[in-house]
Amino acid sequence: MTQLDGQWHSKIGSGMIFKTDSNGNITGTYHTNVGKMIGELSGRYDVKGGKAFGWNATWAIDPPKYPTNSSTSWVADLDAKTMTILSTWMIREDLYGQTNFTSTVSGCEEYGRVKPTAEEIQKELQKRHRQPHPMSEHD
């Protein structure tokens, strides 16, 4: 068992549960708040005490009726003083169910031990709302 074990929450209401073993393996589940997807996750951490680690998840719609052909990978480090995980992620996904039309998106996320309130999640989602590109009006 490490400091990574247990439940973690993002500022937008997504959550994950990590389980670690003494060989450096991470397993668990991830539940997204935005896309309402669930994913089994697996990853690795440094058993010698390094703070960098990473994990991957493949996705299914919640409830898991069918796979989405999407996968996300994270690289992260743990700030043990504040019990905060700072991560960078990339997701590759099929769009519109077509295997020949895919997209890759990247971003950053912070996780903590305390689940945000519905009001805090809403404020964070409003901050992150993407504005249309100015040139998109001139198509």
C-alpha positions as a Python dict, from the first residue, in 0.01 Angstrom:
ca = {
    (1, 'M'): (0, 0, 0),
    (2, 'T'): (125, 348, -94),
    (3, 'Q'): (8, 707, -63),
    (4, 'L'): (-156, 662, -403),
    (5, 'D'): (-404, 402, -276),
    (6, 'G'): (-764, 504, -238),
    (7, 'Q'): (-1004, 750, -393),
    (8, 'W'): (-905, 1069, -579),
    (9, 'H'): (-1129, 1345, -720),
    (10, 'S'): (-1077, 1602, -995),
    (11, 'K'): (-1206, 1959, -980),
    (12, 'I'): (-1470, 1872, -1242),
    (13, 'G'): (-1612, 1582, -1045),
    (14, 'S'): (-1441, 1284, -1207),
    (15, 'G'): (-1298, 1025, -973),
    (16, 'M'): (-1067, 730, -959),
    (17, 'I'): (-973, 458, -718),
    (18, 'F'): (-612, 341, -715),
    (19, 'K'): (-485, 11, -576),
    (20, 'T'): (-108, -43, -572),
    (21, 'D'): (114, -340, -504),
    (22, 'S'): (475, -370, -389),
    (23, 'N'): (594, -439, -747),
    (24, 'G'): (501, -89, -871),
    (25, 'N'): (168, -179, -1033),
    (26, 'I'): (-141, 41, -1018),
    (27, 'T'): (-491, -91, -1090),
    (28, 'G'): (-836, 54, -1036),
    (29, 'T'): (-1128, 231, -1197),
    (30, 'Y'): (-1193, 580, -1331),
    (31, 'H'): (-1536, 745, -1357),
    (32, 'T'): (-1564, 1058, -1570),
    (33, 'N'): (-1815, 1324, -1477),
    (34, 'V'): (-1815, 1502, -1812),
    (35, 'G'): (-1852, 1209, -2051),
    (36, 'K'): (-2022, 972, -1804),
    (37, 'M'): (-1775, 699, -1896),
    (38, 'I'): (-1607, 438, -1679),
    (39, 'G'): (-1270, 281, -1739),
    (40, 'E'): (-1054, 13, -1591),
    (41, 'L'): (-713, 160, -1529),
    (42, 'S'): (-364, 21, -1499),
    (43, 'G'): (-29, 187, -1452),
    (44, 'R'): (309, 196, -1284),
    (45, 'Y'): (477, 387, -1002),
    (46, 'D'): (836, 400, -878),
    (47, 'V'): (880, 155, -588),
    (48, 'K'): (1205, 333, -492),
    (49, 'G'): (1016, 646, -387),
    (50, 'G'): (1006, 864, -696),
    (51, 'K'): (701, 1083, -723),
    (52, 'A'): (637, 1039, -1099),
    (53, 'F'): (392, 774, -1216),
    (54, 'G'): (144, 704, -1496),
    (55, 'W'): (-172, 513, -1582),
    (56, 'N'): (-400, 429, -1876),
    (57, 'A'): (-773, 368, -1909),
    (58, 'T'): (-995, 233, -2185),
    (59, 'W'): (-1353, 354, -2185),
    (60, 'A'): (-1712, 231, -2188),
    (61, 'I'): (-2029, 438, -2156),
    (62, 'D'): (-2184, 429, -1807),
    (63, 'P'): (-2361, 191, -1776),
    (64, 'P'): (-2110, -18, -1974),
    (65, 'K'): (-2322, -123, -2271),
    (66, 'Y'): (-2052, -98, -2535),
    (67, 'P'): (-1689, 11, -2572),
    (68, 'T'): (-1617, 358, -2705),
    (69, 'N'): (-1290, 270, -2879),
    (70, 'S'): (-1130, 544, -2669),
    (71, 'S'): (-822, 536, -2450),
    (72, 'T'): (-660, 790, -2219),
    (73, 'S'): (-307, 801, -2077),
    (74, 'W'): (-185, 1015, -1788),
    (75, 'V'): (161, 1110, -1662),
    (76, 'A'): (162, 1259, -1316),
    (77, 'D'): (340, 1331, -995),
    (78, 'L'): (221, 1327, -636),
    (79, 'D'): (276, 1622, -404),
    (80, 'A'): (281, 1426, -78),
    (81, 'K'): (266, 1742, 136),
    (82, 'T'): (-67, 1858, -10),
    (83, 'M'): (-184, 1511, -123),
    (84, 'T'): (-240, 1648, -472),
    (85, 'I'): (-183, 1466, -800),
    (86, 'L'): (-84, 1691, -1091),
    (87, 'S'): (-131, 1522, -1427),
    (88, 'T'): (-115, 1570, -1801),
    (89, 'W'): (-338, 1349, -2014),
    (90, 'M'): (-405, 1254, -2375),
    (91, 'I'): (-720, 1087, -2504),
    (92, 'R'): (-757, 919, -2842),
    (93, 'E'): (-1111, 855, -2949),
    (94, 'D'): (-1317, 750, -3245),
    (95, 'L'): (-1559, 1018, -3348),
    (96, 'Y'): (-1915, 940, -3448),
    (97, 'G'): (-1847, 567, -3425),
    (98, 'Q'): (-1625, 575, -3733),
    (99, 'T'): (-1292, 398, -3705),
    (100, 'N'): (-1141, 609, -3982),
    (101, 'F'): (-1215, 943, -3813),
    (102, 'T'): (-1030, 984, -3484),
    (103, 'S'): (-923, 1267, -3262),
    (104, 'T'): (-652, 1318, -3000),
    (105, 'V'): (-701, 1576, -2725),
    (106, 'S'): (-468, 1666, -2439),
    (107, 'G'): (-505, 1853, -2114),
    (108, 'C'): (-404, 1885, -1752),
    (109, 'E'): (-589, 1783, -1437),
    (110, 'E'): (-541, 1811, -1064),
    (111, 'Y'): (-673, 1550, -821),
    (112, 'G'): (-722, 1562, -447),
    (113, 'R'): (-873, 1351, -171),
    (114, 'V'): (-1179, 1573, -113),
    (115, 'K'): (-1475, 1543, -350),
    (116, 'P'): (-1582, 1887, -479),
    (117, 'T'): (-1937, 2006, -421),
    (118, 'A'): (-2184, 2035, -710),
    (119, 'E'): (-2142, 2413, -697),
    (120, 'E'): (-1761, 2387, -714),
    (121, 'I'): (-1787, 2148, -1009),
    (122, 'Q'): (-2023, 2381, -1195),
    (123, 'K'): (-1790, 2679, -1143),
    (124, 'E'): (-1492, 2479, -1268),
    (125, 'L'): (-1681, 2358, -1575),
    (126, 'Q'): (-1784, 2716, -1657),
    (127, 'K'): (-1419, 2828, -1632),
    (128, 'R'): (-1317, 2555, -1875),
    (129, 'H'): (-1594, 2610, -2130),
    (130, 'R'): (-1429, 2634, -2469),
    (131, 'Q'): (-1507, 2941, -2672),
    (132, 'P'): (-1547, 2894, -3050),
    (133, 'H'): (-1248, 2992, -3258),
    (134, 'P'): (-1299, 3342, -3405),
    (135, 'M'): (-1241, 3215, -3759),
    (136, 'S'): (-1518, 2953, -3725),
    (137, 'E'): (-1778, 3226, -3788),
    (138, 'H'): (-1626, 3295, -4129),
    (139, 'D'): (-1658, 2948, -4278),
}
